[in-house]
Amino acid sequence: MCKNLAMTHRVAVLAIDEAVGYDLTIPPQVMRAAVDSAGEPLYEVVVCGVDAKPVRMTTGFTALLDHGPEALETADTVIVPGTRSPGPRLLGTLPGDIAAALARVRPDARVMSICTGAFVLGAAGLLDGRPATTHWKFADEFRELYPAVRLDPDVLFVDDGDVLTSAGLGAGVDLCLHVIRTDFGSEAANRAARYCVVPPWREGGQSQFIDRPLPEGGSDGVAPTRAWALRRLHEPLELATLADHASMSVRTFSRHFRAETGLSPGAWLIQQRIRLARRLLETTDLPVDQVAEQSGLGSATSLRQHLRSAIGVSPLAYRKMFRPKSVPASRSVPA
């Protein structure tokens, strides 16, 4: 990750005609809410068009933008929200005005899409041979138009280093928070999430949709047990122990847990322990073995394995990224 203390990370959101209005507003809202401990903004976010014309939204209004495609030339990150533009969405082609706008993007810029914005990246050839996702409803159409893309329609977002894609609509919030966390750490992402009044973390590999998101019968389901477990991540938490706390059989508890979270109890525990370990690495000077112990991951070796699997870096490399904290002017993927 390249960092530059003198510059704020510049983000350009490219609005393409027939844009999904909700998608378009996510990056400015969420990323502008990212501030450091002194309250200073970590990102400069602008919304631009492929030209100077107003941009029609799919939700019944037209937006007059403050910036044209020239804003793409100085952006460290370019985000393409969802669109119903017929070329990328229906024909697998990239209209000349969109192609000309994308040609202005710096070679070292990070590129992201939200929802059906992935169709634009696909039409531009930016996803060929890469893993990506889009809204689950349009997965079949995407595969037909862009067979060279390794599409995974079951996840919230995919981070492939310098190209990132999210699933539909609200998953764009998850992707933006993930990027804030990657660039500036969990505390910055948590501050942004609190301001936006949204959950601070949903893993990218989590399912796009959950069959039964609300507990049945007006009960609290397994939520009290999850809260109880979060206070005891440093302890060995066996499945039988969790089920006993919820006053359920192991089979019933596992079924309810997956229905409410989209994850198995074991996968959820690993996710929470990795999250705690990352926070400890960012905010404390604890040795790696103590971080592993306090997060419930057991040993330094186990922590290294889980952290590399989750984000591709070692604990010491992760800690180095965020100490001292600084502002990335452009981002490259850690080795």
ZAMARGU-4260 file (C-alpha; in steps of 0.2 Angstrom, whole numbers, plus 5000, padded with zeros to 4 digits):
<rodrens>
0) 5000/5000/5000 | 5007/5016/4994 | 5005/5031/5007 | 5008/5049/5005 | 5006/5061/5020
5) 5004/5076/5010 | 4988/5071/5000 | 4971/5066/5003 | 4965/5050/4994 | 4955/5056/4979
10) 4939/5047/4974 | 4929/5050/4958 | 4912/5042/4956 | 4908/5040/4938 | 4889/5043/4935
15) 4883/5034/4919 | 4867/5039/4911 | 4852/5029/4918 | 4862/5027/4934 | 4855/5018/4950
20) 4853/5033/4961 | 4855/5023/4977 | 4872/5016/4971 | 4878/5033/4966 | 4875/5041/4983
25) 4884/5027/4993 | 4902/5032/4990 | 4900/5051/4993 | 4890/5047/5009 | 4901/5033/5016
30) 4918/5039/5011 | 4916/5057/5016 | 4911/5051/5033 | 4928/5043/5035 | 4939/5054/5046
35) 4954/5052/5056 | 4955/5054/5075 | 4956/5073/5074 | 4940/5073/5063 | 4950/5077/5047
40) 4943/5069/5031 | 4953/5055/5024 | 4945/5055/5006 | 4941/5069/4994 | 4925/5062/4984
45) 4918/5070/4968 | 4904/5064/4957 | 4908/5066/4938 | 4900/5062/4922 | 4906/5055/4905
50) 4902/5073/4899 | 4894/5089/4905 | 4876/5083/4902 | 4864/5080/4916 | 4863/5061/4921
55) 4846/5052/4921 | 4843/5041/4936 | 4833/5025/4936 | 4822/5032/4951 | 4813/5046/4942
60) 4825/5061/4943 | 4840/5069/4934 | 4856/5075/4942 | 4866/5090/4937 | 4884/5085/4941
65) 4898/5097/4947 | 4912/5088/4937 | 4915/5081/4920 | 4927/5066/4915 | 4942/5077/4919
70) 4940/5072/4937 | 4945/5054/4933 | 4963/5060/4928 | 4968/5064/4946 | 4958/5051/4955
75) 4967/5038/4965 | 4951/5027/4966 | 4937/5027/4952 | 4920/5020/4957 | 4907/5015/4944
80) 4889/5013/4952 | 4875/5003/4944 | 4868/5008/4928 | 4855/5002/4915 | 4865/5009/4901
85) 4860/4997/4886 | 4877/4995/4879 | 4886/4987/4894 | 4869/4979/4901 | 4861/4972/4886
90) 4874/4971/4872 | 4891/4968/4880 | 4898/4984/4872 | 4905/5000/4878 | 4899/5016/4871
95) 4912/5028/4864 | 4908/5042/4878 | 4910/5029/4892 | 4926/5022/4884 | 4933/5039/4882
100) 4930/5043/4900 | 4938/5027/4906 | 4953/5030/4896 | 4956/5045/4907 | 4959/5034/4922
105) 4977/5033/4928 | 4985/5016/4926 | 4989/5015/4944 | 4971/5020/4950 | 4960/5008/4960
110) 4944/5004/4951 | 4928/4998/4959 | 4910/4995/4954 | 4894/4994/4964 | 4880/4982/4958
115) 4878/4983/4939 | 4892/4994/4937 | 4902/4978/4935 | 4894/4977/4918 | 4903/4993/4913
120) 4920/4986/4920 | 4916/4969/4910 | 4913/4979/4894 | 4929/4988/4896 | 4938/4972/4898
125) 4944/4976/4916 | 4937/4960/4923 | 4943/4948/4911 | 4951/4933/4920 | 4947/4941/4937
130) 4935/4936/4951 | 4920/4948/4952 | 4902/4949/4958 | 4887/4959/4954 | 4868/4959/4959
135) 4863/4941/4960 | 4847/4945/4950 | 4858/4949/4934 | 4871/4935/4936 | 4865/4925/4921
140) 4865/4940/4910 | 4882/4945/4916 | 4889/4927/4912 | 4882/4927/4895 | 4889/4944/4890
145) 4906/4942/4899 | 4911/4924/4900 | 4929/4928/4903 | 4925/4935/4920 | 4926/4923/4935
150) 4909/4928/4942 | 4904/4924/4960 | 4886/4930/4962 | 4884/4923/4980 | 4896/4935/4989
155) 4894/4953/4995 | 4910/4959/4987 | 4926/4954/4979 | 4943/4962/4982 | 4955/4958/4969
160) 4968/4971/4974 | 4967/4985/4961 | 4949/4980/4955 | 4935/4978/4967 | 4916/4974/4964
165) 4901/4973/4975 | 4884/4965/4974 | 4868/4974/4973 | 4863/4990/4981 | 4867/4989/5000
170) 4882/4979/4997 | 4890/4995/4990 | 4890/5001/5008 | 4900/4985/5014 | 4912/4987/5000
175) 4916/5006/5004 | 4918/5002/5022 | 4930/4987/5018 | 4940/5000/5007 | 4941/5012/5022
180) 4946/4998/5033 | 4959/4992/5021 | 4966/5010/5018 | 4965/5017/5036 | 4961/5003/5048
185) 4946/4997/5058 | 4944/5013/5069 | 4941/5024/5054 | 4929/5012/5046 | 4919/5011/5063
190) 4918/5030/5064 | 4911/5031/5046 | 4899/5017/5050 | 4893/5025/5066 | 4890/5041/5057
195) 4880/5032/5043 | 4871/5022/5056 | 4875/5005/5047 | 4884/4989/5053 | 4903/4992/5053
200) 4907/4975/5045 | 4900/4961/5034 | 4913/4950/5027 | 4914/4950/5008 | 4912/4931/5007
205) 4895/4932/5016 | 4880/4927/5006 | 4871/4941/4996 | 4855/4936/5004 | 4849/4926/5019
210) 4833/4915/5018 | 4826/4920/5035 | 4834/4936/5041 | 4822/4939/5056 | 4820/4927/5071
215) 4804/4917/5070 | 4790/4919/5083 | 4795/4936/5089 | 4809/4929/5099 | 4827/4936/5099
220) 4833/4920/5090 | 4852/4917/5093 | 4856/4936/5094 | 4859/4936/5113 | 4871/4921/5111
225) 4880/4930/5098 | 4882/4945/5110 | 4887/4934/5124 | 4900/4925/5113 | 4907/4942/5107
230) 4912/4946/5125 | 4921/4929/5127 | 4931/4928/5111 | 4946/4924/5121 | 4938/4908/5128
235) 4936/4891/5119 | 4918/4892/5113 | 4912/4875/5107 | 4897/4873/5097 | 4888/4864/5111
240) 4892/4878/5123 | 4884/4891/5112 | 4869/4880/5109 | 4867/4877/5128 | 4868/4896/5131
245) 4854/4898/5118 | 4844/4884/5126 | 4843/4874/5110 | 4849/4858/5103 | 4865/4859/5093
250) 4856/4855/5077 | 4842/4868/5080 | 4855/4881/5085 | 4865/4878/5070 | 4850/4880/5058
255) 4844/4896/5067 | 4862/4903/5067 | 4864/4901/5048 | 4847/4907/5045 | 4850/4923/5054
260) 4868/4927/5049 | 4871/4917/5033 | 4886/4909/5041 | 4889/4893/5052 | 4893/4896/5070
265) 4911/4891/5067 | 4914/4903/5052 | 4906/4917/5062 | 4917/4915/5076 | 4933/4915/5065
270) 4926/4931/5057 | 4924/4939/5074 | 4941/4934/5080 | 4950/4940/5065 | 4941/4956/5067
275) 4946/4958/5085 | 4964/4953/5081 | 4965/4966/5067 | 4959/4979/5080 | 4972/4974/5093
280) 4986/4975/5080 | 4980/4992/5075 | 4977/5000/5092 | 4989/4991/5104 | 5008/4986/5105
285) 5004/4968/5111 | 5015/4955/5104 | 5008/4944/5091 | 5006/4929/5102 | 4996/4939/5115
290) 4985/4946/5101 | 4982/4928/5096 | 4978/4923/5113 | 4966/4938/5117 | 4957/4936/5101
295) 4954/4917/5103 | 4965/4912/5089 | 4976/4902/5100 | 4994/4904/5094 | 5004/4916/5083
300) 5005/4903/5070 | 4986/4901/5069 | 4984/4920/5069 | 4996/4921/5054 | 4987/4908/5045
305) 4970/4916/5047 | 4975/4933/5043 | 4984/4928/5028 | 4969/4918/5022 | 4957/4933/5026
310) 4967/4948/5019 | 4983/4941/5012 | 4996/4948/5024 | 5005/4943/5040 | 5001/4951/5057
315) 5017/4961/5058 | 5014/4968/5040 | 4996/4972/5044 | 5002/4982/5060 | 5015/4991/5050
320) 5002/4997/5037 | 4993/5007/5051 | 5007/5012/5062 | 5010/5027/5060 | 4993/5030/5052
325) 4994/5040/5036 | 4985/5044/5020 | 4986/5034/5004 | 4988/5044/4989 | 4987/5028/4978
330) 4985/5010/4983 | 4995/4995/4978 | 4992/4977/4984 | 5004/4971/4998 | 5015/4957/4993
</rodrens>
